[in-house]
Amino acid sequence: MLRILLLAPDCDPERVSIPFVSYCHAAALAQLHEVTLVAGAPVEGALRRAKAPFRGIEVVRMPLLERLYAWSLRRIFKYNYDTQALTAFGYPFAIAFEWRAWRQLRQRIFAGEFDVVLRLLPMTAVLPSPFAFFLRKGPIPFVLGPLQGGLGSAPGFSQPDKREWIFRVRSLYRFLPFARSTYRHAAAIIAAVSHIRTQFAAYSDKLFFIPENGIARSLCVADARRPEPGAKLELIFVGGLVRRKACYLGLRAATPLLRSGLAHFTLIGDGPERSSLEQLARDLGITNAVSFCGWLSHEEVLNHLRSADVVVLPAIREGGGGVVFEALASGAVPVILDWGGPGDIVHPEVGYKVPPSNEEEVVLQMERILSELADNRDLVYRLRQQGLSYARECLTWDAKAQATTQVLNWVVRRGPKPDLPWSKMARVKCVNDVENASPERHYEAGETVLRPGTANGSPSQDAGMPRRSRRMERSST
C-alpha cells in the first residue's frame, strides 16, 4: 500500500466529464492505497458528501482567485468548457493552486508522510506543474497524468473544426514557466491518448498509456436483450450535437437501412448542429426513422444503450470517448472513426473503427459495416458478448487504478517497470472476417487490421454517474 499525495483541484463527484472522471480515478486509488486528496475549496462540499475512503482531504483556499475565475467562467466564457482560450486562461490559476498546496504541505512531504505525488488535474498537457520543480531533488518522486489534449480535427472532411487555428500556437506553452521542468523532472508521465506520444517522444523511457475514462463495475450488467426475429437494427448516437462530433456522417451512412425500414436511429444530445441535422434527415427522407431525444438523464441514456445494437461515433475530434466505454459495458457495438481516444479502446473483437481517409470513403465504409451488422445478427451478438467481457475485465475504474498502481510502484522502486504501451488493448485476435470467411489470426499493436466492410483499420467502482444531463465540461486542448 502506497501513501499517495494526489493533486486534483477540480475533482468533483457531482459534475460530469473531467471533474467526475478524476474523482472516480482518485476514489478507485483510495480503495487500494492511503490517498490524501488535495482539492480546491469550491469542490470541498461535494467531496465530503461523497464519502470516498480518502485518508484525508486537504483543501487549498484561494478566495479572491476563486471568485475571479468563477466570474470569468460565467461572464466571459459563458460556461463554454470546449474552448482553448479557457485552457490558456487557467494557467495562472493552476500555478497558484500548486504553489499554495506546496506551501501548505511541504513540511509533511519532507517529514516522510507520503511516498509519491500524483497530479491528476489539470489533465491537459499544456498546463505545467511547479511540483515537479519543487521535488526535483526529492525526497519523493512526482508523477503526472493521465494527460490528454492537442488533438486536431481529422483531415479531409467538409465540416472541419472552426478553431483549428489555435493548434498552430499551442506549442508556445513550452516557453511558459515550469513547462520544461515539469516533464524533465517527472519520474513518470501517464498519457491518456496515444496521439500524444509524439509530444513526449524525448521521454519515452518513462511514458505509459492508461485511458482517460473508466466505468463503474455496477454498470457492467448481463445482457438482457431479447430481440424479436426480423427486428430493426437499433442505432444510437450519444453526445453533443456539435461540429466536431460529425453526427451527419452517421446519418448519411445509415440512410440506406433507415429508408428500407431495416433500422432505427436514436440521437441523444443537443447543440448548435441540431437544426441542420434535422434538416439533413428531411433531405435524406429518413425523418420517420430518426428520433431526436435531446439531453436525457444518465439513467435514461444507459437504458437506451442497453437496448441499442450499435453505437455510431464518427467524431472528427474526440478525446477520451467516454460513451464508447459505456456502450461496451451496455452491450452496444461501437462503430467509430479511428481518430483520438476511441481508437485506443475499440479493437476488432468488440467493434469497428474506420480510418479517417476522406468524408465520402468514411460514409461508404460505415454504410457497409452497418449493412453487414443488419444482415448478420449472430455477428452482432458475438461482438456484444465480447465487448461486455472486455468492459468488465479491462475498462473499470478498478482496472485503471491497478494500472496506475503499477506505474507508482515502479517509480518508488517497489515493482518492475509496467508493460503499458500504446494500444496494448488491440493485441487481440481478430474476429473472423464474415465476408471472406478468413481464419482467426493474431494482430500486434501497430499492424493493420482488415475488418468486414472497412478499409485499413489501425489497431487499436462504483461512483455512478450523476443523474443529470450529459453536458460536456471538457476544456479541449
N, C-alpha and C positions, 0 to 999 in steps of 0.2 A: 504494500500500500504506500502510495506517494503522498506527500504533503504539497499540494499544488496551490500556488497563488495565481488566481485566474482573473485576468483583466477583461471586463466586458461592460463598458459604461452604459450601453443601451439595452442590455439583456432584459427581456420583458415577456413573461408568460401570458400576458393579456393582449398582446398585439399580434401581428402577422408578419410574414416574411422574415427578414434577417434578425430582428429582435427576438422573435419567437424561436427561430432556428438555433440561435446562440444559447437561448435559455435551455432548450431541450438537450443540446450537447453538454452544457455545463451540468445539468441535473443528472444526466447519464454518467458523467465522470464522477459526480458526487456519490453515486451508488458503489463505486469501486475504490475511491480514494478519499482522503481528507482534503476537501476543497474549500478554500477561503475565496469567496467571490467578491471582487471589487467592482462596484457599480455606482452609477450616478444617483443623485437624490431624487430625480423625477420618477425613477422606477422602483424606489425602495418599497413603497406600499405594495405594489403588485408582487414583488419578490417575496415579501414576508407573508402575504396571503397564500402564496403557492405552497409554502412549507416544504420545499425540497430539502433533502438531507445535507445541506451545506454545513461544514464545520463552523463557518461564520460568514456574515455579510458585512463587508466594510464599505461604508458609504462615503463617497467623496462629494463634498458640498461646495458648489461654486454659484451662489445665488444670483449674483449680477450677470455672470456669463450665461447661466441657465435661462434667465429671463430674456436676455438679448437673443439667444438662439431661438427660443420659443416664439418671440415676436417676429423674428425674421422668417422663420418657417411659415408662420401664418400670414404675414402681410406681404412679404417679398416673393417667397417661393410658392405660396398658395397650396401648401402641402403636396407639392409635386416632388416625390421622392425619386422619380425617374429622370433626374437631370444631373449632368456633370457639374453644373455650377454649384449645386448644393454640396457635392463632394469637396470641391475646392474651398467653399466657404467653411466647411467643417474642420479644415486643417488647424487653425489656431486653437479651436476648442478641444480637439483631440490631444494636442501637445499640452495644453493647460491641464487637462484631466490627468494625464500621466505624470506631469510634474507634481501636481498636488498629491497624487497617490504615492509617488516616491517619497515625498517629504513625510507623509503620514505613516508609511510602512517600512522605511529603510532600517530603522533600529531593529525591528523584528526580523527583517531579512538577514542582517548581519549577525543577529543573535542565533541564527540557525533554525528558525522556526519553520522554514519552508525548504523543500528540495528543488523546486523548479518554478519558474514563472512562465505561464502560458497566456499569450494575448489572443483572445478570440475576436474581439472587436477593437477597432473597426476592421471589417472583413476586406475592405478594398486595399489593394497592394500599393496604392499611391499615397496613403497616409502613414508616415513613418512612426517609429516608436522611440522615444527617449530612453525607455527602459533598457533597450539593447546597449545603448552607450553607457548608461549608469552601471550596468552589470558586465562591462567588457573585461574587467579583471576579477570577476567573481563577486560574491562567493558561490553563486548558484547559476545554472545555465538559463538562458532565455530562449523560448520557442514561440513562434507566431504562426497563426493560421487556424483553420483553412482560409486561404486567400482566394479572391476572385476579382474579376474586372478586366477591362481592356479589350473586350470582345467587340469588334465592329460588325456591321451587318454583312451577311453573306453576299458575295458579288453576283451580279447577273440577274437582278430582279427589278421589276418595273416600279416598285414602290419602296425605294430604299429609305433607311432611317434619315430623317431630316437633320440629325445632329452629327453627321459623320465628320464634319469639320473639326469637332472638338478633339477627335482622336489624334489629329496632327500635332496638337500642343500638349497632349497628355504626358509625353516623355519628359517634359520640363520638371516634373516632380522630382527627378533625380538631383536637382540642384537645390532642393529645399533643405533646411537644417535637419539633421539626423537621418536624412534619406539613405545615404550610403552606409552609415554605421549600422543602421537597422539590420540589413541583410548580411553585412560583413561580420558582425559580432553575434548574430543569432546562431545558436547551437544547432537548430533545425528549422526548416521552413516547410510548412504544410500547404500545398496548393489544392484548391477545391475543384479546379477545372484544368484539363490537360492543355488547353491552348495557352495557358500562362507560362508553360515551361520554357519557352524561348526567352522570356523576360528574365528568367533566373538561371540561364544556362551556365553562368560562371559559378553557380553554387550547386551544381548537380549532385555533388557528393553528399549533400545534406538536404536534398529536396525530396519530398514524399507526396503521394497523392491520396487524399481522403475526400470523398464527395462532400459538397456543401450541405446537402439535405439529408434527412433521415425520416423514419416513420415510427410511430408508436407501435409496439408489438401487438397491442389490442386491436389495431386496425387490420392486422393480417388474419382475417377470418376465413373460414371454409367457404368455398364457392356454393352459393345457394341458387344459382340459375337453373331453371327448368324450361328451356326453350321448346316451343311447340314446333313440330315438323313444318317446314316452309316459312318459318318466322322471318321477319325482316332482319337484316344486319343492322344492329343499333350502333351508330357512330356518335361520338361525343367530342366536343372541344370545351376546355375549361381554361379561362384566363381573361385578361383584359382585352377588349376589342380595340387594340391599338395597332399602329402600323407595323411595329416590329414582330407582332405575333403572326402576321401573314395568314389570317384565317381564310382569306379569299382563295388561297391556293387549295385548302382543304375542300371548300365548297366546289370549286371547279373540278377537282379530282373525283369527287363523289357524285357529280352530276349524272353520269350515265346510270348508276344504280338508283339514284333518287328519282329520276324520270321514269324508270321502268318499275317502280314500286318495290324494289328489292331491298331498300334500305331506308332508314330514317336518321336525320342528323339533328342532334340537340346541341345548341350553343349556350353555354353558361358563362356569363360575364357581361360586361358593359364597357362603354368607352366611346371615344370620338369617331371610331370607324363603324359604329353600329348602323347608322343610316345608310352608308354606302354598301354595307354587306346585305342589308335588307333589299336595297335596290338591285344588287347583283343577283340575289335569289329570285327576284321577279324577272329580271332579264333572262336568267337561265331556265325559267319555267319550273322551278323546284320549290315554290313557296309552300305548297301543301305538305312537303316532305321535310321541312326545316322548322325547328322550334327555337325561337329566341327567348330565353328564360330570364335574362338579366342576372343580377347578383343574387345568389342564394346563400343560406347559412351553410356552414361547413358540413353539418349533418346531412342536409339535403344534397350537397354535392357528392358526398360519399355514397348516398343511396342511388344517385344517378350513375355513378361509376360502377357500382356493384351490379347494375342491370345492363350496362353497356357491353358491347362486344369489342369495340375498337376505340381507342382514344387517338385523335388526329392532332398532331402538334407540328405544324410546318413553319415554326418561328424562324425568321431570318436573323434574329439575335436573341439568344436565350442563355441566361447564366446558369443557375442551378437546376431549373426544371423540376420543381417540387411536384408538379402534377404527374410527372412520369412515375415518381416513387409511389404516389397514392394510386395511380392507375394499376401498376403492377400488383400492389397489395390488395387491390379490389378485383383483380381478375380481368381487367380490360387490356387488350393487346395494344401496345403503343406503335404507332406509325409516325415517325419523326423525320425532320430534316436534320442531317448529321452536321450540326453546326452549334458548338457550345456545349454546355453541361449535359443535356440529354444524351448526346452521342457517347459520353463516357459511361453511361449507365446501361443503355439498351444494347443487347447483343443478340446474335441470331437465334438463340434458343428461346427468346422471350418476345421478340418483336422485330420490327423492320426500321432501318434508317437509310434514308435516301441521300446520296451525295449532292451537295449544292452546285450543280453544274450550271443550269440556267432555268428560268421560270418554266418554259414550255416542257423541258425534259423532266423537271421535278413533278409537274402536274401529270405527265404521262406515266411516270413510274409509280406515283401514288395511285393513279387510276387503276393500273394493272394489279397492284398489291390489293387494293380494296375488292376488286373483282375476283381475285384469287380467293380471298377470305370468304366472300359471299358464296362462292361455289364449293368451298371445302370447309364445312363446319368441323370436321374432325381435326383439321389443322388449327382452327381457332381454339378448339378445346385443348389440344396439346400445348399450344403456346400459352394459353391461360393457366394451365396447371403448373407449367414450368415457371411462369412468372410469379405465381403465388409462392412457390417454394423458394425461388430466388429472393423475393422480398423478405420472407421470414428468416432466411439464413444470412443475407448479406446487407440488407438495407435498413435495418432497425437502428434506433439510437444506441442500443446496446452494442451492436456490431461496430458502430462508429466510435464509441468510447473505447472499445477494445483495441481498435486500430490506433487511436490516439495514444493509448497506454503503451503500445509497442514503441512508438517514437519517443515518448517521455522516458521510458525505461532505458532506451539506448543512450539518450543524452546524459542521464545520471549514472551510466555505466552499470546498470542492473540487468541488462539484457543485450542480445545481439542486434545488429542493425536490421531493421524490419524490411521485408520484401514488399514494398508498396509502390510499384512502378505505375506508369501511365497505362490506363485501360487494362489493368490486370483482370478486370471482370470479363473482358472479351476473350480470355483464354479458355474457351469452352467449345464443345462440339457443335458443329453447325447442324441445324435441323435439316432433315432430308429435303433436298430440292424436290418439291412436289411436282413441279412442271417437268423436270428432266429425270426424276426418279434416281438421282445420283446418290451413292452411298454416303453415310456419315463420315466425316473426317475431322481432324483437329486443326484449329487455327491458332496461331500465336499472335500476340499483340503486334499490330503494325502490318499484318498480312491482309491482303484484300479478300473480302468475303463476298461471294455471289449468292444472292437470295432470290427466290422466285419473284419475278416481276420487278427486280431492281437492277440498277447498274452498279458499278464498282463501289460497294459499301465498305467504308473503312471499319476495322474492328472497334471495336469499342473499348418506462418505457413510457412509461406511459404518461405523457404530459397531456396529450389530446389537444387538437387544435381548438382555439376558441370558437364558440358558436356564434359567428358573425360573418358578414360578407368578406370574401377573399380579396379585398382591395390591396393592390400592390403597394408596399412600402419599401421599395428597394432603391438604393442610390446606385445607379448604374455607372460603372467606372471603366 
